[in-house]
Amino acid sequence: MALTERENYLRNARFQGPEWTPMRVSCSGASRVQLGDELEEVMARYPDLFPGFVKGQVDYANYDFAPAHRAGEDFTDAWGCIWRSDIDGIEGVVINAPLADWEALDTFVPPDPAVQWDRGPANWEGARQQIEKARAEDRHTSGGLPHGFLFMRLYYLRGFENFMIDVATEDPRLQRLIDILLEQNQRYLKMWLDLGVDVMEFGDDLGTQKSSLISPAKFGRYVTPAYGKMIEAIHGAGALVALHSDGHIMEFMDEFVKAGVDIINPQDLLNGVDNLARDVKGRMCIRLDVDRQTIVPFGTRQEIRELIEEEVRTLGSPAGGLEFICGIYPPTPPENVDAVCSALEEFRTYWWDGRADRA
């Protein structure tokens, strides 16, 4: 009997022998508007990669971009951080620093997750309904902390240069701020865990194009313990933890394992497929972020197929432990989106349909 999506997802994450590799394609608002109907034609051809998609429901002339994704429209989040974007559909950057002066910490009050999410009023009833719907459809359920929930939130609040100095000088007030953020995140987590989710999603971009933002030693001092405390509570509730992080993060893989991360979401070429095979494969499930800088936007159909085939062969196994996500951003043309979708579907069952045995 075939596995449900939920059974397959959890077995893959736990190295318990799934029947296919979980795969997803995520199209940015910028690409949705840029490509419009052409992109919808592609999405309609691959319903497994775009579950729930219905063609013709979006008014692209009046597209509703998410807060902090609207060009020329500054947005203030629940923490007092002001976001500015130059491109519709692409998240902007924080242009202020509410805690640039440490004296402001004495009166600082983080938002209450029971009533206020990062970018709008809390909607826990809506979250409960979404989880119940997924559960009724035998899909895995998930909740999540806001992107930039700890490490990035530190430099959003302090300002990047101030934060780097705090880390370098080991300013004791930095740990105080971390403890405040940890307590707020733990409250957030409890509300999700009370809904009975299978997976908690974390997102903290920790790297640059070529290296991590701080040393593994500093990460181990300031970040790993906070991650670990949150993950301990999640595991105690029987859920898994998935951590997304853009940038070069290979130096942190041991720290992620130490903290208890179950699923790690690194960028592929930026970290190196062979590096991931050597240092990560079998230790954490790899949710591979397919290249969005060169091959997907600019490569040929054959190059896209060869990349995904290499990644499946190198990082996958019959036990599972590999999933894919591909983000679509300008200037990726619709034919390249189709090439990605076609290759993902082609290699979705590679490890279980006999092809791996014949290779």
Secondary structure, DSSP 8 states (H G I E B T S, - for coil): ----HHHHHHHHHTTS--SS--EEEEE-HHHHHHHTHHHHHHHHH-TTTSTT--TT---GGG----TT-SBT--EE-TTS-EEEBSSTTS--EE---TTSSGGGGGG-----TTTEETTEE--HHHHHHHHHHHHHTT---EEE--TTSSHHHHHHHH-HHHHHHHHHHT-HHHHHHHHHHHHHHHHHHHHHHTTT-SEEEEE---B-SSSBSS-HHHHHHHTHHHHHHHHHHHHHTT-EEEEE--S--GGGHHHHHHHT-SEEE-BHHHH-HHHHHHHTTTTSEEEEE---SSHHHHS-HHHHHHHHHHHHHHH--TT--EEEEEEE-TT--HHHHHHHHHHHHHTTTTTTSSHHHH-
